[in-house]
């Protein structure tokens, strides 16, 4: 399955990166990379998450990070 990322999600990633980079640029890179890897994982396992709070969505909590991917 192909995964399409909305522009608003890219904007969220940029904000996460900027926020994290204030403390550690290296950590910011790792956080964004881990989120990206989990987004890619959804292409292979599209029902890996749980039913989302919004109708017809799923949510996947990024392991060991306080971020949720809504799809």
mmCIF file as Biopython writes it, N, C-alpha, C and O atoms, coordinates in Angstrom:
data_model
#
loop_
_atom_site.group_PDB
_atom_site.id
_atom_site.type_symbol
_atom_site.label_atom_id
_atom_site.label_alt_id
_atom_site.label_comp_id
_atom_site.label_asym_id
_atom_site.label_entity_id
_atom_site.label_seq_id
_atom_site.pdbx_PDB_ins_code
_atom_site.Cartn_x
_atom_site.Cartn_y
_atom_site.Cartn_z
_atom_site.occupancy
_atom_site.B_iso_or_equiv
_atom_site.auth_seq_id
_atom_site.auth_asym_id
_atom_site.pdbx_PDB_model_num
ATOM 1   N N  . UNK A ? 1  ? 0.839   -1.165 0.000  1.0 0.0 1  A 1 
ATOM 2   C CA . UNK A ? 1  ? 0.000   0.000  0.000  1.0 0.0 1  A 1 
ATOM 3   C C  . UNK A ? 1  ? 0.894   1.241  0.000  1.0 0.0 1  A 1 
ATOM 4   O O  . UNK A ? 1  ? 1.930   1.273  0.664  1.0 0.0 1  A 1 
ATOM 5   N N  . UNK A ? 2  ? 0.490   2.235  -0.734 1.0 0.0 2  A 1 
ATOM 6   C CA . UNK A ? 2  ? 1.241   3.488  -0.767 1.0 0.0 2  A 1 
ATOM 7   C C  . UNK A ? 2  ? 0.773   4.406  0.343  1.0 0.0 2  A 1 
ATOM 8   O O  . UNK A ? 2  ? -0.413  4.459  0.669  1.0 0.0 2  A 1 
ATOM 9   N N  . UNK A ? 3  ? 1.704   5.116  0.907  1.0 0.0 3  A 1 
ATOM 10  C CA . UNK A ? 3  ? 1.400   6.062  1.963  1.0 0.0 3  A 1 
ATOM 11  C C  . UNK A ? 3  ? 1.627   7.471  1.428  1.0 0.0 3  A 1 
ATOM 12  O O  . UNK A ? 3  ? 2.699   7.780  0.907  1.0 0.0 3  A 1 
ATOM 13  N N  . UNK A ? 4  ? 0.620   8.315  1.558  1.0 0.0 4  A 1 
ATOM 14  C CA . UNK A ? 4  ? 0.724   9.707  1.144  1.0 0.0 4  A 1 
ATOM 15  C C  . UNK A ? 4  ? 0.721   10.565 2.401  1.0 0.0 4  A 1 
ATOM 16  O O  . UNK A ? 4  ? -0.123  10.394 3.281  1.0 0.0 4  A 1 
ATOM 17  N N  . UNK A ? 5  ? 1.659   11.478 2.474  1.0 0.0 5  A 1 
ATOM 18  C CA . UNK A ? 5  ? 1.774   12.353 3.639  1.0 0.0 5  A 1 
ATOM 19  C C  . UNK A ? 5  ? 1.249   13.733 3.254  1.0 0.0 5  A 1 
ATOM 20  O O  . UNK A ? 5  ? 1.688   14.325 2.268  1.0 0.0 5  A 1 
ATOM 21  N N  . UNK A ? 6  ? 0.315   14.228 4.039  1.0 0.0 6  A 1 
ATOM 22  C CA . UNK A ? 6  ? -0.264  15.537 3.756  1.0 0.0 6  A 1 
ATOM 23  C C  . UNK A ? 6  ? 0.722   16.647 4.107  1.0 0.0 6  A 1 
ATOM 24  O O  . UNK A ? 6  ? 1.605   16.475 4.947  1.0 0.0 6  A 1 
ATOM 25  N N  . UNK A ? 7  ? 0.553   17.774 3.450  1.0 0.0 7  A 1 
ATOM 26  C CA . UNK A ? 7  ? 1.411   18.928 3.712  1.0 0.0 7  A 1 
ATOM 27  C C  . UNK A ? 7  ? 1.379   19.331 5.185  1.0 0.0 7  A 1 
ATOM 28  O O  . UNK A ? 7  ? 2.394   19.739 5.749  1.0 0.0 7  A 1 
ATOM 29  N N  . UNK A ? 8  ? 0.216   19.214 5.793  1.0 0.0 8  A 1 
ATOM 30  C CA . UNK A ? 8  ? 0.106   19.591 7.212  1.0 0.0 8  A 1 
ATOM 31  C C  . UNK A ? 8  ? 0.955   18.675 8.095  1.0 0.0 8  A 1 
ATOM 32  O O  . UNK A ? 8  ? 1.467   19.102 9.129  1.0 0.0 8  A 1 
ATOM 33  N N  . UNK A ? 9  ? 1.101   17.409 7.679  1.0 0.0 9  A 1 
ATOM 34  C CA . UNK A ? 9  ? 1.951   16.487 8.444  1.0 0.0 9  A 1 
ATOM 35  C C  . UNK A ? 9  ? 3.423   16.868 8.309  1.0 0.0 9  A 1 
ATOM 36  O O  . UNK A ? 9  ? 4.186   16.773 9.271  1.0 0.0 9  A 1 
ATOM 37  N N  . UNK A ? 10 ? 3.816   17.296 7.117  1.0 0.0 10 A 1 
ATOM 38  C CA . UNK A ? 10 ? 5.199   17.768 6.945  1.0 0.0 10 A 1 
ATOM 39  C C  . UNK A ? 10 ? 5.456   18.998 7.816  1.0 0.0 10 A 1 
ATOM 40  O O  . UNK A ? 10 ? 6.527   19.146 8.404  1.0 0.0 10 A 1 
ATOM 41  N N  . UNK A ? 11 ? 4.461   19.867 7.887  1.0 0.0 11 A 1 
ATOM 42  C CA . UNK A ? 11 ? 4.601   21.057 8.731  1.0 0.0 11 A 1 
ATOM 43  C C  . UNK A ? 11 ? 4.736   20.647 10.204 1.0 0.0 11 A 1 
ATOM 44  O O  . UNK A ? 11 ? 5.514   21.243 10.949 1.0 0.0 11 A 1 
ATOM 45  N N  . UNK A ? 12 ? 3.984   19.641 10.611 1.0 0.0 12 A 1 
ATOM 46  C CA . UNK A ? 12 ? 4.104   19.136 11.986 1.0 0.0 12 A 1 
ATOM 47  C C  . UNK A ? 12 ? 5.499   18.584 12.235 1.0 0.0 12 A 1 
ATOM 48  O O  . UNK A ? 12 ? 6.096   18.842 13.280 1.0 0.0 12 A 1 
ATOM 49  N N  . UNK A ? 13 ? 6.018   17.824 11.278 1.0 0.0 13 A 1 
ATOM 50  C CA . UNK A ? 13 ? 7.374   17.277 11.416 1.0 0.0 13 A 1 
ATOM 51  C C  . UNK A ? 13 ? 8.414   18.383 11.541 1.0 0.0 13 A 1 
ATOM 52  O O  . UNK A ? 13 ? 9.352   18.268 12.329 1.0 0.0 13 A 1 
ATOM 53  N N  . UNK A ? 14 ? 8.254   19.440 10.775 1.0 0.0 14 A 1 
ATOM 54  C CA . UNK A ? 14 ? 9.185   20.567 10.864 1.0 0.0 14 A 1 
ATOM 55  C C  . UNK A ? 14 ? 9.127   21.210 12.244 1.0 0.0 14 A 1 
ATOM 56  O O  . UNK A ? 14 ? 10.162  21.554 12.815 1.0 0.0 14 A 1 
ATOM 57  N N  . UNK A ? 15 ? 7.919   21.373 12.781 1.0 0.0 15 A 1 
ATOM 58  C CA . UNK A ? 15 ? 7.772   21.948 14.121 1.0 0.0 15 A 1 
ATOM 59  C C  . UNK A ? 15 ? 8.394   21.038 15.182 1.0 0.0 15 A 1 
ATOM 60  O O  . UNK A ? 15 ? 9.061   21.518 16.099 1.0 0.0 15 A 1 
ATOM 61  N N  . UNK A ? 16 ? 8.179   19.743 15.057 1.0 0.0 16 A 1 
ATOM 62  C CA . UNK A ? 16 ? 8.779   18.786 15.995 1.0 0.0 16 A 1 
ATOM 63  C C  . UNK A ? 16 ? 10.295  18.870 15.925 1.0 0.0 16 A 1 
ATOM 64  O O  . UNK A ? 16 ? 10.974  18.864 16.952 1.0 0.0 16 A 1 
ATOM 65  N N  . UNK A ? 17 ? 10.814  18.946 14.725 1.0 0.0 17 A 1 
ATOM 66  C CA . UNK A ? 17 ? 12.269  19.025 14.536 1.0 0.0 17 A 1 
ATOM 67  C C  . UNK A ? 17 ? 12.831  20.302 15.162 1.0 0.0 17 A 1 
ATOM 68  O O  . UNK A ? 17 ? 13.826  20.251 15.886 1.0 0.0 17 A 1 
ATOM 69  N N  . UNK A ? 18 ? 12.207  21.433 14.889 1.0 0.0 18 A 1 
ATOM 70  C CA . UNK A ? 18 ? 12.683  22.713 15.450 1.0 0.0 18 A 1 
ATOM 71  C C  . UNK A ? 18 ? 12.628  22.699 16.977 1.0 0.0 18 A 1 
ATOM 72  O O  . UNK A ? 18 ? 13.564  23.148 17.638 1.0 0.0 18 A 1 
ATOM 73  N N  . UNK A ? 19 ? 11.545  22.191 17.527 1.0 0.0 19 A 1 
ATOM 74  C CA . UNK A ? 19 ? 11.375  22.145 18.975 1.0 0.0 19 A 1 
ATOM 75  C C  . UNK A ? 19 ? 12.452  21.274 19.618 1.0 0.0 19 A 1 
ATOM 76  O O  . UNK A ? 19 ? 13.084  21.678 20.594 1.0 0.0 19 A 1 
ATOM 77  N N  . UNK A ? 20 ? 12.657  20.084 19.071 1.0 0.0 20 A 1 
ATOM 78  C CA . UNK A ? 20 ? 13.635  19.148 19.622 1.0 0.0 20 A 1 
ATOM 79  C C  . UNK A ? 20 ? 15.053  19.659 19.431 1.0 0.0 20 A 1 
ATOM 80  O O  . UNK A ? 20 ? 15.909  19.448 20.289 1.0 0.0 20 A 1 
ATOM 81  N N  . UNK A ? 21 ? 15.308  20.326 18.317 1.0 0.0 21 A 1 
ATOM 82  C CA . UNK A ? 21 ? 16.651  20.817 18.007 1.0 0.0 21 A 1 
ATOM 83  C C  . UNK A ? 21 ? 17.107  21.908 18.970 1.0 0.0 21 A 1 
ATOM 84  O O  . UNK A ? 21 ? 18.304  22.170 19.083 1.0 0.0 21 A 1 
ATOM 85  N N  . UNK A ? 22 ? 16.174  22.544 19.662 1.0 0.0 22 A 1 
ATOM 86  C CA . UNK A ? 22 ? 16.556  23.559 20.641 1.0 0.0 22 A 1 
ATOM 87  C C  . UNK A ? 22 ? 17.443  22.952 21.728 1.0 0.0 22 A 1 
ATOM 88  O O  . UNK A ? 22 ? 18.354  23.604 22.238 1.0 0.0 22 A 1 
ATOM 89  N N  . UNK A ? 23 ? 17.165  21.710 22.068 1.0 0.0 23 A 1 
ATOM 90  C CA . UNK A ? 23 ? 17.958  21.007 23.084 1.0 0.0 23 A 1 
ATOM 91  C C  . UNK A ? 23 ? 19.079  20.184 22.463 1.0 0.0 23 A 1 
ATOM 92  O O  . UNK A ? 23 ? 20.186  20.118 22.998 1.0 0.0 23 A 1 
ATOM 93  N N  . UNK A ? 24 ? 18.778  19.555 21.321 1.0 0.0 24 A 1 
ATOM 94  C CA . UNK A ? 24 ? 19.764  18.670 20.710 1.0 0.0 24 A 1 
ATOM 95  C C  . UNK A ? 24 ? 19.466  18.471 19.228 1.0 0.0 24 A 1 
ATOM 96  O O  . UNK A ? 24 ? 18.501  17.788 18.886 1.0 0.0 24 A 1 
ATOM 97  N N  . UNK A ? 25 ? 20.272  19.051 18.342 1.0 0.0 25 A 1 
ATOM 98  C CA . UNK A ? 25 ? 20.069  18.832 16.915 1.0 0.0 25 A 1 
ATOM 99  C C  . UNK A ? 25 ? 20.168  17.354 16.521 1.0 0.0 25 A 1 
ATOM 100 O O  . UNK A ? 25 ? 19.458  16.894 15.626 1.0 0.0 25 A 1 
ATOM 101 N N  . UNK A ? 26 ? 21.043  16.626 17.190 1.0 0.0 26 A 1 
ATOM 102 C CA . UNK A ? 26 ? 21.171  15.193 16.883 1.0 0.0 26 A 1 
ATOM 103 C C  . UNK A ? 26 ? 19.896  14.439 17.257 1.0 0.0 26 A 1 
ATOM 104 O O  . UNK A ? 26 ? 19.432  13.576 16.513 1.0 0.0 26 A 1 
ATOM 105 N N  . UNK A ? 27 ? 19.347  14.769 18.399 1.0 0.0 27 A 1 
ATOM 106 C CA . UNK A ? 27 ? 18.108  14.124 18.828 1.0 0.0 27 A 1 
ATOM 107 C C  . UNK A ? 27 ? 16.970  14.463 17.866 1.0 0.0 27 A 1 
ATOM 108 O O  . UNK A ? 27 ? 16.141  13.607 17.557 1.0 0.0 27 A 1 
ATOM 109 N N  . UNK A ? 28 ? 16.929  15.704 17.395 1.0 0.0 28 A 1 
ATOM 110 C CA . UNK A ? 28 ? 15.887  16.121 16.457 1.0 0.0 28 A 1 
ATOM 111 C C  . UNK A ? 28 ? 15.927  15.271 15.201 1.0 0.0 28 A 1 
ATOM 112 O O  . UNK A ? 28 ? 14.887  14.833 14.710 1.0 0.0 28 A 1 
ATOM 113 N N  . UNK A ? 29 ? 17.103  15.041 14.686 1.0 0.0 29 A 1 
ATOM 114 C CA . UNK A ? 29 ? 17.262  14.214 13.497 1.0 0.0 29 A 1 
ATOM 115 C C  . UNK A ? 29 ? 16.778  12.792 13.743 1.0 0.0 29 A 1 
ATOM 116 O O  . UNK A ? 29 ? 16.104  12.203 12.898 1.0 0.0 29 A 1 
ATOM 117 N N  . UNK A ? 30 ? 17.119  12.249 14.890 1.0 0.0 30 A 1 
ATOM 118 C CA . UNK A ? 30 ? 16.712  10.875 15.224 1.0 0.0 30 A 1 
ATOM 119 C C  . UNK A ? 30 ? 15.205  10.763 15.406 1.0 0.0 30 A 1 
ATOM 120 O O  . UNK A ? 30 ? 14.598  9.777  14.988 1.0 0.0 30 A 1 
ATOM 121 N N  . UNK A ? 31 ? 14.600  11.770 16.026 1.0 0.0 31 A 1 
ATOM 122 C CA . UNK A ? 31 ? 13.148  11.759 16.238 1.0 0.0 31 A 1 
ATOM 123 C C  . UNK A ? 31 ? 12.419  11.794 14.903 1.0 0.0 31 A 1 
ATOM 124 O O  . UNK A ? 31 ? 11.502  11.006 14.675 1.0 0.0 31 A 1 
ATOM 125 N N  . UNK A ? 32 ? 12.817  12.692 14.029 1.0 0.0 32 A 1 
ATOM 126 C CA . UNK A ? 32 ? 12.164  12.804 12.721 1.0 0.0 32 A 1 
ATOM 127 C C  . UNK A ? 32 ? 12.383  11.525 11.907 1.0 0.0 32 A 1 
ATOM 128 O O  . UNK A ? 32 ? 11.479  11.068 11.208 1.0 0.0 32 A 1 
ATOM 129 N N  . UNK A ? 33 ? 13.565  10.960 12.000 1.0 0.0 33 A 1 
ATOM 130 C CA . UNK A ? 33 ? 13.847  9.709  11.288 1.0 0.0 33 A 1 
ATOM 131 C C  . UNK A ? 33 ? 12.959  8.581  11.819 1.0 0.0 33 A 1 
ATOM 132 O O  . UNK A ? 33 ? 12.417  7.803  11.034 1.0 0.0 33 A 1 
ATOM 133 N N  . UNK A ? 34 ? 12.808  8.487  13.116 1.0 0.0 34 A 1 
ATOM 134 C CA . UNK A ? 34 ? 11.985  7.431  13.700 1.0 0.0 34 A 1 
ATOM 135 C C  . UNK A ? 34 ? 10.518  7.600  13.308 1.0 0.0 34 A 1 
ATOM 136 O O  . UNK A ? 34 ? 9.840   6.617  13.009 1.0 0.0 34 A 1 
ATOM 137 N N  . UNK A ? 35 ? 10.031  8.826  13.309 1.0 0.0 35 A 1 
ATOM 138 C CA . UNK A ? 35 ? 8.656   9.063  12.874 1.0 0.0 35 A 1 
ATOM 139 C C  . UNK A ? 35 ? 8.498   8.655  11.414 1.0 0.0 35 A 1 
ATOM 140 O O  . UNK A ? 35 ? 7.518   8.002  11.054 1.0 0.0 35 A 1 
ATOM 141 N N  . UNK A ? 36 ? 9.458   9.037  10.569 1.0 0.0 36 A 1 
ATOM 142 C CA . UNK A ? 36 ? 9.422   8.667  9.153  1.0 0.0 36 A 1 
ATOM 143 C C  . UNK A ? 36 ? 9.426   7.162  8.942  1.0 0.0 36 A 1 
ATOM 144 O O  . UNK A ? 36 ? 8.700   6.660  8.084  1.0 0.0 36 A 1 
ATOM 145 N N  . UNK A ? 37 ? 10.224  6.438  9.703  1.0 0.0 37 A 1 
ATOM 146 C CA . UNK A ? 37 ? 10.259  4.980  9.602  1.0 0.0 37 A 1 
ATOM 147 C C  . UNK A ? 37 ? 8.912   4.367  9.968  1.0 0.0 37 A 1 
ATOM 148 O O  . UNK A ? 37 ? 8.476   3.392  9.356  1.0 0.0 37 A 1 
ATOM 149 N N  . UNK A ? 38 ? 8.266   4.941  10.962 1.0 0.0 38 A 1 
ATOM 150 C CA . UNK A ? 38 ? 6.965   4.429  11.364 1.0 0.0 38 A 1 
ATOM 151 C C  . UNK A ? 38 ? 5.885   4.755  10.347 1.0 0.0 38 A 1 
ATOM 152 O O  . UNK A ? 38 ? 4.948   3.976  10.170 1.0 0.0 38 A 1 
ATOM 153 N N  . UNK A ? 39 ? 6.000   5.890  9.679  1.0 0.0 39 A 1 
ATOM 154 C CA . UNK A ? 39 ? 5.070   6.207  8.591  1.0 0.0 39 A 1 
ATOM 155 C C  . UNK A ? 39 ? 5.244   5.199  7.463  1.0 0.0 39 A 1 
ATOM 156 O O  . UNK A ? 39 ? 4.258   4.712  6.910  1.0 0.0 39 A 1 
ATOM 157 N N  . UNK A ? 40 ? 6.484   4.883  7.119  1.0 0.0 40 A 1 
ATOM 158 C CA . UNK A ? 40 ? 6.745   3.884  6.075  1.0 0.0 40 A 1 
ATOM 159 C C  . UNK A ? 40 ? 6.179   2.525  6.462  1.0 0.0 40 A 1 
ATOM 160 O O  . UNK A ? 40 ? 5.656   1.804  5.612  1.0 0.0 40 A 1 
ATOM 161 N N  . UNK A ? 41 ? 6.280   2.177  7.729  1.0 0.0 41 A 1 
ATOM 162 C CA . UNK A ? 41 ? 5.775   0.891  8.218  1.0 0.0 41 A 1 
ATOM 163 C C  . UNK A ? 41 ? 4.287   0.743  7.935  1.0 0.0 41 A 1 
ATOM 164 O O  . UNK A ? 41 ? 3.803   -0.365 7.702  1.0 0.0 41 A 1 
ATOM 165 N N  . UNK A ? 42 ? 3.562   1.856  7.954  1.0 0.0 42 A 1 
ATOM 166 C CA . UNK A ? 42 ? 2.124   1.804  7.698  1.0 0.0 42 A 1 
ATOM 167 C C  . UNK A ? 42 ? 1.816   1.306  6.295  1.0 0.0 42 A 1 
ATOM 168 O O  . UNK A ? 42 ? 0.747   0.742  6.061  1.0 0.0 42 A 1 
ATOM 169 N N  . UNK A ? 43 ? 2.730   1.504  5.364  1.0 0.0 43 A 1 
ATOM 170 C CA . UNK A ? 43 ? 2.532   0.997  4.011  1.0 0.0 43 A 1 
ATOM 171 C C  . UNK A ? 43 ? 2.524   -0.522 3.965  1.0 0.0 43 A 1 
ATOM 172 O O  . UNK A ? 43 ? 1.862   -1.114 3.113  1.0 0.0 43 A 1 
ATOM 173 N N  . UNK A ? 44 ? 3.243   -1.148 4.862  1.0 0.0 44 A 1 
ATOM 174 C CA . UNK A ? 44 ? 3.305   -2.608 4.925  1.0 0.0 44 A 1 
ATOM 175 C C  . UNK A ? 44 ? 2.249   -3.191 5.861  1.0 0.0 44 A 1 
ATOM 176 O O  . UNK A ? 44 ? 1.775   -4.307 5.647  1.0 0.0 44 A 1 
ATOM 177 N N  . UNK A ? 45 ? 1.888   -2.449 6.882  1.0 0.0 45 A 1 
ATOM 178 C CA . UNK A ? 45 ? 0.930   -2.909 7.884  1.0 0.0 45 A 1 
ATOM 179 C C  . UNK A ? 45 ? -0.121  -1.819 8.119  1.0 0.0 45 A 1 
ATOM 180 O O  . UNK A ? 45 ? -0.106  -1.161 9.159  1.0 0.0 45 A 1 
ATOM 181 N N  . UNK A ? 46 ? -1.033  -1.626 7.158  1.0 0.0 46 A 1 
ATOM 182 C CA . UNK A ? 46 ? -1.958  -0.493 7.227  1.0 0.0 46 A 1 
ATOM 183 C C  . UNK A ? 46 ? -2.932  -0.529 8.402  1.0 0.0 46 A 1 
ATOM 184 O O  . UNK A ? 46 ? -3.516  0.503  8.734  1.0 0.0 46 A 1 
ATOM 185 N N  . UNK A ? 47 ? -3.122  -1.655 9.024  1.0 0.0 47 A 1 
ATOM 186 C CA . UNK A ? 47 ? -4.052  -1.725 10.161 1.0 0.0 47 A 1 
ATOM 187 C C  . UNK A ? 47 ? -3.320  -1.963 11.474 1.0 0.0 47 A 1 
ATOM 188 O O  . UNK A ? 47 ? -3.881  -2.529 12.412 1.0 0.0 47 A 1 
ATOM 189 N N  . UNK A ? 48 ? -2.069  -1.531 11.537 1.0 0.0 48 A 1 
ATOM 190 C CA . UNK A ? 48 ? -1.239  -1.763 12.714 1.0 0.0 48 A 1 
ATOM 191 C C  . UNK A ? 48 ? -1.724  -0.978 13.932 1.0 0.0 48 A 1 
ATOM 192 O O  . UNK A ? 48 ? -1.487  -1.387 15.068 1.0 0.0 48 A 1 
ATOM 193 N N  . UNK A ? 49 ? -2.386  0.124  13.704 1.0 0.0 49 A 1 
ATOM 194 C CA . UNK A ? 49 ? -2.810  0.977  14.810 1.0 0.0 49 A 1 
ATOM 195 C C  . UNK A ? 49 ? -4.149  0.574  15.387 1.0 0.0 49 A 1 
ATOM 196 O O  . UNK A ? 49 ? -4.634  -0.540 15.188 1.0 0.0 49 A 1 
ATOM 197 N N  . UNK A ? 50 ? -4.722  1.502  16.096 1.0 0.0 50 A 1 
ATOM 198 C CA . UNK A ? 50 ? -6.042  1.285  16.680 1.0 0.0 50 A 1 
ATOM 199 C C  . UNK A ? 50 ? -7.014  2.274  16.054 1.0 0.0 50 A 1 
ATOM 200 O O  . UNK A ? 50 ? -6.613  3.252  15.424 1.0 0.0 50 A 1 
ATOM 201 N N  . UNK A ? 51 ? -8.294  2.000  16.242 1.0 0.0 51 A 1 
ATOM 202 C CA . UNK A ? 51 ? -9.314  2.907  15.710 1.0 0.0 51 A 1 
ATOM 203 C C  . UNK A ? 51 ? -9.080  4.306  16.258 1.0 0.0 51 A 1 
ATOM 204 O O  . UNK A ? 51 ? -8.853  4.490  17.454 1.0 0.0 51 A 1 
ATOM 205 N N  . UNK A ? 52 ? -9.139  5.282  15.372 1.0 0.0 52 A 1 
ATOM 206 C CA . UNK A ? 52 ? -8.887  6.664  15.772 1.0 0.0 52 A 1 
ATOM 207 C C  . UNK A ? 52 ? -10.097 7.322  16.400 1.0 0.0 52 A 1 
ATOM 208 O O  . UNK A ? 52 ? -11.213 6.807  16.330 1.0 0.0 52 A 1 
ATOM 209 N N  . UNK A ? 53 ? -9.862  8.454  17.008 1.0 0.0 53 A 1 
ATOM 210 C CA . UNK A ? 53 ? -10.968 9.188  17.618 1.0 0.0 53 A 1 
ATOM 211 C C  . UNK A ? 53 ? -11.819 9.875  16.554 1.0 0.0 53 A 1 
ATOM 212 O O  . UNK A ? 53 ? -13.004 10.127 16.773 1.0 0.0 53 A 1 
ATOM 213 N N  . UNK A ? 54 ? -11.224 10.177 15.408 1.0 0.0 54 A 1 
ATOM 214 C CA . UNK A ? 54 ? -11.981 10.725 14.283 1.0 0.0 54 A 1 
ATOM 215 C C  . UNK A ? 54 ? -12.513 9.562  13.449 1.0 0.0 54 A 1 
ATOM 216 O O  . UNK A ? 54 ? -11.840 8.545  13.284 1.0 0.0 54 A 1 
ATOM 217 N N  . UNK A ? 55 ? -13.697 9.720  12.939 1.0 0.0 55 A 1 
ATOM 218 C CA . UNK A ? 55 ? -14.349 8.672  12.158 1.0 0.0 55 A 1 
ATOM 219 C C  . UNK A ? 55 ? -13.476 8.225  10.979 1.0 0.0 55 A 1 
ATOM 220 O O  . UNK A ? 55 ? -12.878 9.045  10.282 1.0 0.0 55 A 1 
ATOM 221 N N  . UNK A ? 56 ? -13.422 6.911  10.777 1.0 0.0 56 A 1 
ATOM 222 C CA . UNK A ? 56 ? -12.705 6.289  9.661  1.0 0.0 56 A 1 
ATOM 223 C C  . UNK A ? 56 ? -11.209 6.571  9.662  1.0 0.0 56 A 1 
ATOM 224 O O  . UNK A ? 56 ? -10.591 6.628  8.599  1.0 0.0 56 A 1 
ATOM 225 N N  . UNK A ? 57 ? -10.624 6.747  10.832 1.0 0.0 57 A 1 
ATOM 226 C CA . UNK A ? 57 ? -9.178  6.920  10.935 1.0 0.0 57 A 1 
ATOM 227 C C  . UNK A ? 57 ? -8.606  5.860  11.869 1.0 0.0 57 A 1 
ATOM 228 O O  . UNK A ? 57 ? -9.323  5.218  12.637 1.0 0.0 57 A 1 
ATOM 229 N N  . UNK A ? 58 ? -7.306  5.704  11.775 1.0 0.0 58 A 1 
ATOM 230 C CA . UNK A ? 58 ? -6.555  4.870  12.696 1.0 0.0 58 A 1 
ATOM 231 C C  . UNK A ? 58 ? -5.472  5.744  13.319 1.0 0.0 58 A 1 
ATOM 232 O O  . UNK A ? 58 ? -5.110  6.792  12.785 1.0 0.0 58 A 1 
ATOM 233 N N  . UNK A ? 59 ? -4.969  5.288  14.455 1.0 0.0 59 A 1 
ATOM 234 C CA . UNK A ? 59 ? -3.898  6.011  15.127 1.0 0.0 59 A 1 
ATOM 235 C C  . UNK A ? 59 ? -2.796  5.022  15.484 1.0 0.0 59 A 1 
ATOM 236 O O  . UNK A ? 59 ? -3.067  3.916  15.950 1.0 0.0 59 A 1 
ATOM 237 N N  . UNK A ? 60 ? -1.570  5.425  15.264 1.0 0.0 60 A 1 
ATOM 238 C CA . UNK A ? 60 ? -0.411  4.611  15.592 1.0 0.0 60 A 1 
ATOM 239 C C  . UNK A ? 60 ? 0.504   5.457  16.464 1.0 0.0 60 A 1 
ATOM 240 O O  . UNK A ? 60 ? 0.974   6.515  16.042 1.0 0.0 60 A 1 
ATOM 241 N N  . UNK A ? 61 ? 0.755   4.985  17.685 1.0 0.0 61 A 1 
ATOM 242 C CA . UNK A ? 61 ? 1.649   5.677  18.592 1.0 0.0 61 A 1 
ATOM 243 C C  . UNK A ? 61 ? 3.080   5.292  18.227 1.0 0.0 61 A 1 
ATOM 244 O O  . UNK A ? 61 ? 3.412   4.107  18.179 1.0 0.0 61 A 1 
ATOM 245 N N  . UNK A ? 62 ? 3.913   6.273  17.974 1.0 0.0 62 A 1 
ATOM 246 C CA . UNK A ? 62 ? 5.307   6.011  17.627 1.0 0.0 62 A 1 
ATOM 247 C C  . UNK A ? 62 ? 5.992   5.432  18.872 1.0 0.0 62 A 1 
ATOM 248 O O  . UNK A ? 62 ? 6.025   6.081  19.918 1.0 0.0 62 A 1 
ATOM 249 N N  . UNK A ? 63 ? 6.534   4.220  18.764 1.0 0.0 63 A 1 
ATOM 250 C CA . UNK A ? 63 ? 7.147   3.588  19.935 1.0 0.0 63 A 1 
ATOM 251 C C  . UNK A ? 63 ? 8.217   4.466  20.585 1.0 0.0 63 A 1 
ATOM 252 O O  . UNK A ? 63 ? 9.092   5.007  19.909 1.0 0.0 63 A 1 
ATOM 253 N N  . UNK A ? 64 ? 8.128   4.595  21.895 1.0 0.0 64 A 1 
ATOM 254 C CA . UNK A ? 64 ? 9.068   5.332  22.737 1.0 0.0 64 A 1 
ATOM 255 C C  . UNK A ? 64 ? 9.146   6.824  22.449 1.0 0.0 64 A 1 
ATOM 256 O O  . UNK A ? 64 ? 10.099  7.496  22.842 1.0 0.0 64 A 1 
ATOM 257 N N  . UNK A ? 65 ? 8.135   7.332  21.760 1.0 0.0 65 A 1 
ATOM 258 C CA . UNK A ? 65 ? 8.055   8.781  21.525 1.0 0.0 65 A 1 
ATOM 259 C C  . UNK A ? 65 ? 6.628   9.235  21.822 1.0 0.0 65 A 1 
ATOM 260 O O  . UNK A ? 65 ? 5.694   8.443  21.694 1.0 0.0 65 A 1 
ATOM 261 N N  . UNK A ? 66 ? 6.443   10.482 22.212 1.0 0.0 66 A 1 
ATOM 262 C CA . UNK A ? 66 ? 5.105   10.970 22.538 1.0 0.0 66 A 1 
ATOM 263 C C  . UNK A ? 66 ? 4.340   11.514 21.325 1.0 0.0 66 A 1 
ATOM 264 O O  . UNK A ? 66 ? 3.702   12.564 21.403 1.0 0.0 66 A 1 
ATOM 265 N N  . UNK A ? 67 ? 4.412   10.786 20.204 1.0 0.0 67 A 1 
ATOM 266 C CA . UNK A ? 67 ? 3.751   11.252 18.991 1.0 0.0 67 A 1 
ATOM 267 C C  . UNK A ? 67 ? 2.821   10.180 18.449 1.0 0.0 67 A 1 
ATOM 268 O O  . UNK A ? 67 ? 3.091   8.984  18.557 1.0 0.0 67 A 1 
ATOM 269 N N  . UNK A ? 68 ? 1.725   10.634 17.867 1.0 0.0 68 A 1 
ATOM 270 C CA . UNK A ? 68 ? 0.727   9.738  17.297 1.0 0.0 68 A 1 
ATOM 271 C C  . UNK A ? 68 ? 0.580   10.080 15.822 1.0 0.0 68 A 1 
ATOM 272 O O  . UNK A ? 68 ? 0.425   11.243 15.449 1.0 0.0 68 A 1 
ATOM 273 N N  . UNK A ? 69 ? 0.633   9.046  14.992 1.0 0.0 69 A 1 
ATOM 274 C CA . UNK A ? 69 ? 0.399   9.197  13.554 1.0 0.0 69 A 1 
ATOM 275 C C  . UNK A ? 69 ? -1.067  8.866  13.305 1.0 0.0 69 A 1 
ATOM 276 O O  . UNK A ? 69 ? -1.521  7.766  13.621 1.0 0.0 69 A 1 
ATOM 277 N N  . UNK A ? 70 ? -1.800  9.806  12.746 1.0 0.0 70 A 1 
ATOM 278 C CA . UNK A ? 70 ? -3.210  9.593  12.426 1.0 0.0 70 A 1 
ATOM 279 C C  . UNK A ? 70 ? -3.284  9.334  10.936 1.0 0.0 70 A 1 
ATOM 280 O O  . UNK A ? 70 ? -2.743  10.087 10.126 1.0 0.0 70 A 1 
ATOM 281 N N  . UNK A ? 71 ? -3.968  8.248  10.590 1.0 0.0 71 A 1 
ATOM 282 C CA . UNK A ? 71 ? -4.079  7.887  9.169  1.0 0.0 71 A 1 
ATOM 283 C C  . UNK A ? 71 ? -5.422  7.259  8.878  1.0 0.0 71 A 1 
ATOM 284 O O  . UNK A ? 71 ? -5.696  6.891  7.735  1.0 0.0 71 A 1 
#
